[in-house]
Amino acid sequence: MEKEICEIPSVVEGILKKYNTVLSLKYHKMIKTISSAKTIHIAACGTSYHAGLILGELFEKYCQIRTKTYFASEVSDCLVCKEDVCIVISQSGETTHTLNALEYFNKLGIQTISLVNVENSTMANRADFCINLHAGPEISVASTKVFVASLLVGVILINSIAKLKFKQTVFKSRDFEELIASSKRAVKDKKNSKKLVHKDLQRLFYLGTGLDVYLAYEAALKIKETCYIHCEGYASGEFKHGPIAMVDDKTMIVDIASDGALGFVIGVIPNYFFALYLSRAKGLDPDKPRNLTKCVKDLDSYMG
């Protein structure tokens, strides 16, 4: 897990080297298809679902396309028209619930797009279009760098759609340059997260506003996966309407406030390190969460 978090800056640089800030003509048909959609239906599970929530907000704000994000396991009886599209997100491209959701939307006859980290995975082959996340092998059960890769590739897709629809990109070259620098700083400052660790911590709340609410959800999931303590993510204002009653002297409250135009892409990195160090302080193995498994393909499947 630690190795993969530390790889995030190189993943960011690699994705930008591969795709630049807008997708090439190779993806024009896909971009045109999404641009014409009345509604984008996003389906994913776990960490990928949190990425989907963020991308859904961005599609609506910057592409002016209505978007709905689903738990893949809950996809059913969706109101769909023929101009809609579906986007599924998955590290392995083999997640059962997400595959079922993809099959559901395929049967409805709408165009489907997969964002996956594994070439020639089932989702890559069954979707009408596919974008490779290019995060490299992610072995740790607790996903980290693929979350960042999903957001960054999604942002590049949104930039591409905005350029086609409105003749200008949303995020500029300087925003991506700052993203690279910020990701490196976040990894360099990992010891700051370690200073906050208290092994007797029993309850933790992550709070945020705007897109940071979804980063709070993701940070909380990592604590649950690796530390086995009560942890929830909330919108800052909503926290006062009930959950605050849970706060006692063994509770920590963390406010997430990402900075910069693309700060939300890497804003969760300090919280990933905190989950890692808290897990170790409790004598646990963050790389082997109990009751969880992960589909990891042959390493050759990640190349390309």
Backbone torsions as a table, in degrees:
resi	resn	phi	psi	omega
1	MET	NA	-46.4	-179.4
2	GLU	-61.9	-43.9	179.4
3	LYS	-58.1	-42.7	-176.1
4	GLU	-73.1	-33.6	173.9
5	ILE	-64.0	-42.7	-178.9
6	CYS	-67.5	-18.1	178.1
7	GLU	-82.5	-8.0	-174.7
8	ILE	-56.3	-45.5	178.8
9	PRO	-57.9	-40.0	179.0
10	SER	-70.5	-31.7	175.4
11	VAL	-64.6	-44.8	178.5
12	VAL	-59.5	-47.8	179.7
13	GLU	-63.9	-40.0	-179.2
14	GLY	-64.9	-41.6	179.3
15	ILE	-64.6	-42.9	-179.5
16	LEU	-68.6	-32.5	175.6
17	LYS	-68.6	-37.1	-178.7
18	LYS	-72.6	-46.2	-171.9
19	TYR	-108.8	-14.7	-170.6
20	ASN	62.8	-155.1	-176.8
21	THR	-94.6	-9.2	171.4
22	VAL	-139.3	152.4	-178.7
23	LEU	-73.5	151.6	-176.9
24	SER	-76.3	175.4	179.4
25	LEU	-59.9	-21.6	177.0
26	LYS	-55.1	-30.7	-176.1
27	TYR	-102.8	12.1	-173.4
28	HIS	-60.3	-44.4	-178.7
29	LYS	-60.5	-41.7	178.8
30	MET	-64.7	-44.9	-179.3
31	ILE	-62.3	-42.5	178.8
32	LYS	-63.8	-39.5	179.2
33	THR	-62.6	-46.9	-179.9
34	ILE	-66.7	-40.1	-178.5
35	SER	-59.2	-30.9	-177.5
36	SER	-89.6	-2.1	-175.1
37	ALA	-69.1	144.7	171.7
38	LYS	-81.7	-39.0	178.8
39	THR	-141.0	139.4	171.6
40	ILE	-102.7	126.0	176.9
41	HIS	-105.2	115.9	-179.8
42	ILE	-105.6	130.0	179.3
43	ALA	-129.3	134.0	-179.3
44	ALA	-166.3	173.7	-179.7
45	CYS	-127.2	150.6	171.4
46	GLY	56.0	-130.0	-179.4
47	THR	-57.7	-39.5	179.6
48	SER	-64.9	-31.8	176.4
49	TYR	-64.0	-40.5	178.5
50	HIS	-64.2	-39.7	174.4
51	ALA	-61.3	-40.1	179.2
52	GLY	-63.2	-36.3	177.3
53	LEU	-62.4	-43.4	179.5
54	ILE	-66.4	-47.6	-179.2
55	LEU	-63.0	-35.5	177.2
56	GLY	-58.5	-44.2	177.7
57	GLU	-62.4	-40.7	-177.2
58	LEU	-70.4	-38.1	176.3
59	PHE	-59.7	-43.2	-179.7
60	GLU	-67.7	-44.2	-174.6
61	LYS	-71.3	-44.5	-170.5
62	TYR	-103.3	-20.4	179.9
63	CYS	-109.5	-8.0	179.5
64	GLN	57.2	42.4	177.3
65	ILE	-123.1	125.6	178.4
66	ARG	-59.2	134.8	-176.3
67	THR	-135.5	139.1	174.5
68	LYS	-127.7	131.0	179.3
69	THR	-108.9	130.4	-175.1
70	TYR	-116.8	147.3	157.2
71	PHE	-63.6	125.2	-177.7
72	ALA	-57.1	-34.2	-178.8
73	SER	-68.8	-13.7	-176.8
74	GLU	-109.1	9.7	-179.0
75	VAL	-71.5	119.2	175.4
76	SER	-173.5	153.0	175.9
77	ASP	48.8	43.8	-179.6
78	CYS	-81.6	141.8	176.7
79	LEU	-83.3	108.8	-171.4
80	VAL	-131.1	140.5	171.1
81	CYS	-117.8	166.8	-169.9
82	LYS	-65.5	-20.8	179.7
83	GLU	-85.1	-3.9	-179.1
84	ASP	-74.5	163.6	172.8
85	VAL	-133.1	158.9	177.0
86	CYS	-120.7	137.1	173.2
87	ILE	-119.3	125.4	173.7
88	VAL	-110.8	145.1	-178.0
89	ILE	-125.8	132.2	-179.0
90	SER	-160.6	140.0	174.7
91	GLN	-64.9	-56.1	-172.7
92	SER	-83.2	-25.6	-171.6
93	GLY	76.4	12.3	-177.3
94	GLU	-126.9	4.5	-177.3
95	THR	-59.7	120.8	-170.8
96	THR	-57.9	-49.5	-178.2
97	HIS	-62.3	-38.2	-179.5
98	THR	-71.8	-36.5	174.1
99	LEU	-60.9	-41.3	178.5
100	ASN	-63.2	-39.8	178.3
101	ALA	-65.6	-41.9	177.3
102	LEU	-60.1	-44.7	179.2
103	GLU	-62.5	-38.2	178.8
104	TYR	-60.3	-48.9	-178.0
105	PHE	-71.8	-33.0	174.8
106	ASN	-60.4	-42.1	-179.6
107	LYS	-66.7	-26.4	177.6
108	LEU	-76.2	-11.8	173.9
109	GLY	87.8	12.7	178.0
110	ILE	-94.7	161.5	179.9
111	GLN	-71.6	140.1	-177.0
112	THR	-125.0	145.5	-178.8
113	ILE	-130.4	134.1	176.1
114	SER	-112.0	135.2	169.2
115	LEU	-107.7	103.5	-174.2
116	VAL	-133.9	159.2	-177.4
117	ASN	-99.0	-0.4	-175.7
118	VAL	-127.2	117.7	175.5
119	GLU	-64.1	146.5	177.4
120	ASN	62.4	20.7	172.3
121	SER	-74.1	169.3	-178.4
122	THR	-61.1	-43.8	179.7
123	MET	-64.4	-40.9	178.7
124	ALA	-59.0	-37.6	-177.1
125	ASN	-81.5	-29.5	-175.2
126	ARG	-91.3	-18.7	177.3
127	ALA	-80.9	155.8	178.4
128	ASP	-68.3	-34.3	178.8
129	PHE	-134.4	155.3	179.4
130	CYS	-142.8	139.1	171.4
131	ILE	-120.7	124.0	178.9
132	ASN	-78.5	134.2	-178.4
133	LEU	-77.6	-21.9	175.4
134	HIS	52.8	43.9	176.5
135	ALA	-92.7	-8.0	-175.0
136	GLY	78.4	173.0	-177.8
137	PRO	-57.6	131.7	173.6
138	GLU	-119.2	105.6	-173.6
139	ILE	-91.4	-36.9	-179.7
140	SER	-57.4	136.5	179.0
141	VAL	-62.1	-40.2	177.5
142	ALA	-77.1	107.8	-175.6
143	SER	-72.1	136.6	179.1
144	THR	-133.0	-66.9	-173.9
145	LYS	-68.1	-26.4	178.2
146	VAL	-71.7	-29.4	174.1
147	PHE	-60.4	-48.3	179.3
148	VAL	-63.5	-43.4	179.6
149	ALA	-61.2	-41.1	179.5
150	SER	-61.1	-43.1	179.6
151	LEU	-66.4	-45.0	-176.6
152	LEU	-66.7	-44.8	177.7
153	VAL	-63.5	-38.9	176.5
154	GLY	-62.2	-40.2	178.2
155	VAL	-64.0	-42.0	178.1
156	ILE	-63.8	-38.7	175.6
157	LEU	-62.0	-45.3	179.0
158	ILE	-62.9	-41.1	175.3
159	ASN	-58.0	-41.0	-177.9
160	SER	-67.2	-41.3	179.0
161	ILE	-67.1	-43.1	179.3
162	ALA	-62.0	-37.9	179.1
163	LYS	-65.3	-39.6	179.0
164	LEU	-69.7	-43.4	-174.7
165	LYS	-79.6	-40.0	-170.3
166	PHE	-120.1	4.8	175.5
167	LYS	65.9	18.4	174.9
168	GLN	-155.6	149.3	179.3
169	THR	-83.3	158.5	178.2
170	VAL	-85.3	-48.2	-177.5
171	PHE	-105.3	132.9	-173.8
172	LYS	-98.5	169.5	-178.6
173	SER	-55.9	-39.3	-179.1
174	ARG	-64.7	-30.2	178.2
175	ASP	-66.7	-40.4	179.7
176	PHE	-72.9	-33.8	175.9
177	GLU	-63.8	-42.3	178.2
178	GLU	-67.2	-33.5	177.6
179	LEU	-61.5	-44.4	178.4
180	ILE	-60.1	-47.4	-179.3
181	ALA	-63.3	-41.2	-178.9
182	SER	-66.4	-37.9	179.6
183	SER	-65.2	-38.1	178.3
184	LYS	-67.1	-40.4	177.9
185	ARG	-64.1	-40.7	-178.0
186	ALA	-62.5	-39.3	178.1
187	VAL	-72.6	-41.1	179.4
188	LYS	-60.9	-33.5	-176.6
189	ASP	-91.8	21.1	-174.1
190	LYS	-60.3	-27.9	-178.8
191	LYS	-66.7	-22.0	176.8
192	ASN	-63.2	-33.9	177.3
193	SER	-69.3	-36.8	-178.4
194	LYS	-64.8	-32.4	-179.0
195	LYS	-64.9	-23.0	-176.7
196	LEU	-88.4	-7.6	-174.3
197	VAL	-72.3	133.2	173.3
198	HIS	-133.8	112.9	-171.3
199	LYS	-62.2	-20.1	179.7
200	ASP	-89.9	5.0	177.7
201	LEU	-57.4	131.5	-177.0
202	GLN	-114.3	-19.2	-175.7
203	ARG	-150.3	139.7	-176.4
204	LEU	-142.8	135.3	175.4
205	PHE	-122.5	130.1	171.8
206	TYR	-102.9	132.7	-178.4
207	LEU	-123.0	152.3	177.4
208	GLY	-164.3	170.5	174.1
209	THR	-127.9	156.2	-179.5
210	GLY	60.8	-137.4	179.7
211	LEU	-64.5	-22.9	-179.9
212	ASP	-67.1	-17.5	173.3
213	VAL	-59.8	-41.7	-178.5
214	TYR	-73.2	-30.1	172.4
215	LEU	-66.7	-34.2	176.2
216	ALA	-64.0	-41.5	175.9
217	TYR	-59.0	-45.0	-177.3
218	GLU	-67.6	-42.8	178.4
219	ALA	-61.2	-40.9	-179.9
220	ALA	-65.3	-38.6	178.8
221	LEU	-61.5	-39.6	-179.6
222	LYS	-65.8	-36.1	176.8
223	ILE	-65.0	-44.1	179.0
224	LYS	-61.6	-43.5	-176.6
225	GLU	-66.7	-36.4	-169.9
226	THR	-109.3	-19.3	-173.1
227	CYS	-119.7	-17.0	176.0
228	TYR	59.2	40.3	173.8
229	ILE	-122.8	164.3	179.6
230	HIS	-67.2	122.9	179.6
231	CYS	-149.7	133.7	-179.8
232	GLU	-136.5	150.6	172.3
233	GLY	-107.7	137.3	-178.1
234	TYR	-140.8	155.6	164.4
235	ALA	-66.9	136.4	-173.5
236	SER	-53.3	-46.1	-178.8
237	GLY	-67.4	-36.9	-178.6
238	GLU	-68.8	-25.7	-178.0
239	PHE	-58.7	-29.7	-178.7
240	LYS	-74.2	-12.9	-174.5
241	HIS	-100.2	55.0	176.2
242	GLY	129.6	-62.1	-174.0
243	PRO	-60.0	-26.9	-178.2
244	ILE	-60.8	-20.1	177.6
245	ALA	-65.1	-18.3	-178.8
246	MET	-81.3	-12.3	-173.0
247	VAL	-71.9	130.2	173.5
248	ASP	-142.1	-168.1	-174.5
249	ASP	-74.2	-3.3	176.4
250	LYS	-112.6	22.8	179.7
251	THR	-110.8	137.8	172.7
252	MET	-112.6	139.2	176.3
253	ILE	-119.6	125.6	-178.5
254	VAL	-119.7	125.9	177.2
255	ASP	-97.9	123.4	179.1
256	ILE	-95.1	125.0	-179.8
257	ALA	-136.9	88.5	-179.7
258	SER	-70.4	152.7	-172.0
259	ASP	-125.0	140.0	177.2
260	GLY	94.6	165.1	-176.0
261	ALA	-59.6	-34.2	-179.5
262	LEU	-117.4	22.0	-178.2
263	GLY	-59.5	-28.9	-179.6
264	PHE	-65.1	-21.1	-178.8
265	VAL	-67.3	-37.9	-176.5
266	ILE	-121.1	9.6	-176.0
267	GLY	-63.7	-17.8	-176.8
268	VAL	-89.4	-7.3	-175.2
269	ILE	-55.6	-47.2	178.6
270	PRO	-58.7	-33.1	-179.9
271	ASN	-75.1	-30.0	172.6
272	TYR	-62.9	-45.5	178.8
273	PHE	-64.1	-38.8	179.1
274	PHE	-61.8	-44.3	178.1
275	ALA	-60.8	-42.7	178.8
276	LEU	-59.3	-50.3	-176.1
277	TYR	-71.9	-34.1	177.5
278	LEU	-67.5	-40.2	177.8
279	SER	-59.1	-46.2	179.6
280	ARG	-65.5	-39.3	179.0
281	ALA	-62.2	-29.5	178.6
282	LYS	-86.2	4.3	178.5
283	GLY	77.2	23.6	-177.6
284	LEU	-104.8	166.5	177.1
285	ASP	-106.9	104.2	-176.7
286	PRO	-64.9	-17.2	-179.6
287	ASP	-84.6	-10.4	-178.1
288	LYS	-134.1	68.3	178.8
289	PRO	-61.7	142.0	-179.4
290	ARG	-69.6	147.7	174.7
291	ASN	67.4	5.0	-177.9
292	LEU	-116.2	146.0	174.5
293	THR	-132.7	168.1	-179.5
294	LYS	-146.7	140.9	176.2
295	CYS	-85.7	114.6	177.9
296	VAL	-117.6	118.0	-177.7
297	LYS	-79.8	168.8	172.7
298	ASP	-55.2	139.8	-174.1
299	LEU	-56.5	-31.1	179.7
300	ASP	-62.9	-22.7	-178.7
301	SER	-69.6	-16.9	-178.4
302	TYR	-90.1	-6.2	-176.0
303	MET	-84.0	158.6	176.2
304	GLY	125.1	NA	NA
